Amino acid sequence: MPVAFGMDQWTGVHRAFVIRAYYKSNDSISTAQRLFKKQFSIYQTPPTNVIKSWLRHFESTGSSQGGCGGYARSSLPVSAVLRPTNLLYHLQSVPE
């Protein structure tokens, strides 16, 4: 039975999976959503605007966590976080 989620109920695991799937699928949000459905067996996927927000946050901070306090931020400067080689290195280090 599919589980319904509110927009504020996506976990860090969900956000990280979508971000990783987006970059691995040649920057395709629709493919990331399809992979999300398959991975988590959840009918409802994060909407496109929510995924875009997560991507902007990830690209500016290097973190997939939400903007609320309590989460460790990267100590690297933003310019280092956004380098494609760094991004690929970190995406490859995430277990499948």
C-alpha positions as CSV (number, residue, x, y, z in Angstrom):
1,M,0.0,0.0,0.0
2,P,1.5,3.4,-1.0
3,V,2.3,5.8,1.8
4,A,1.2,9.5,1.5
5,F,3.6,12.2,2.4
6,G,3.1,15.9,3.0
7,M,5.6,18.3,1.4
8,D,7.3,18.8,4.8
9,Q,7.6,15.0,5.4
10,W,10.3,14.1,3.0
11,T,13.3,12.7,4.9
12,G,16.9,13.4,4.4
13,V,17.2,10.0,2.7
14,H,14.5,11.0,0.2
15,R,16.2,14.3,-0.6
16,A,19.6,12.7,-1.0
17,F,18.3,10.0,-3.2
18,V,16.5,12.5,-5.5
19,I,19.5,14.8,-5.8
20,R,21.8,11.9,-6.6
21,A,19.3,10.4,-9.1
22,Y,19.0,13.8,-10.8
23,Y,22.7,14.2,-11.4
24,K,23.1,10.5,-12.4
25,S,20.2,10.8,-14.9
26,N,21.8,13.6,-16.9
27,D,19.9,16.4,-14.9
28,S,16.4,14.9,-15.5
29,I,13.8,15.6,-12.8
30,S,11.3,13.3,-14.3
31,T,13.7,10.4,-14.4
32,A,14.7,11.2,-10.8
33,Q,11.0,11.1,-9.8
34,R,10.5,7.7,-11.6
35,L,13.6,6.2,-9.9
36,F,12.3,7.6,-6.6
37,K,8.9,5.8,-7.0
38,K,10.7,2.6,-7.8
39,Q,13.2,2.8,-5.0
40,F,10.8,3.7,-2.2
41,S,7.6,2.1,-3.5
42,I,5.8,5.4,-2.9
43,Y,3.2,6.6,-5.4
44,Q,3.6,10.3,-4.6
45,T,6.9,11.8,-5.6
46,P,8.3,15.2,-4.5
47,P,6.9,17.8,-6.9
48,T,9.2,19.4,-9.5
49,N,9.3,22.8,-7.7
50,V,10.4,21.0,-4.4
51,I,13.1,19.1,-6.2
52,K,14.4,22.3,-7.8
53,S,14.5,23.9,-4.3
54,W,16.5,21.0,-3.0
55,L,18.9,21.2,-5.9
56,R,19.4,25.0,-5.4
57,H,20.1,24.3,-1.7
58,F,22.5,21.5,-2.5
59,E,24.4,23.5,-5.1
60,S,24.8,26.5,-2.8
61,T,25.6,24.7,0.5
62,G,26.8,21.2,-0.5
63,S,24.2,19.7,1.8
64,S,21.0,17.8,1.0
65,Q,19.5,18.7,4.4
66,G,16.9,21.4,4.8
67,G,17.6,25.0,5.7
68,C,16.6,24.6,9.4
69,G,19.2,24.7,12.1
70,G,21.1,21.9,13.7
71,Y,22.6,20.5,10.5
72,A,26.4,20.7,9.9
73,R,27.3,22.8,6.9
74,S,30.3,22.2,4.7
75,S,33.4,23.9,5.8
76,L,34.5,24.2,2.1
77,P,33.9,27.5,0.3
78,V,31.0,27.4,-2.0
79,S,33.3,27.6,-5.1
80,A,34.9,24.4,-4.0
81,V,31.6,22.6,-3.3
82,L,30.3,23.5,-6.8
83,R,33.2,22.2,-8.8
84,P,32.0,19.3,-11.0
85,T,34.9,17.1,-9.9
86,N,34.0,17.5,-6.2
87,L,30.3,16.9,-7.0
88,L,31.1,13.7,-8.9
89,Y,33.5,12.5,-6.2
90,H,30.8,12.9,-3.5
91,L,28.0,11.4,-5.6
92,Q,30.2,8.3,-6.3
93,S,30.9,7.9,-2.6
94,V,27.2,7.5,-1.7
95,P,26.4,3.8,-1.6
96,E,23.7,2.5,-3.9
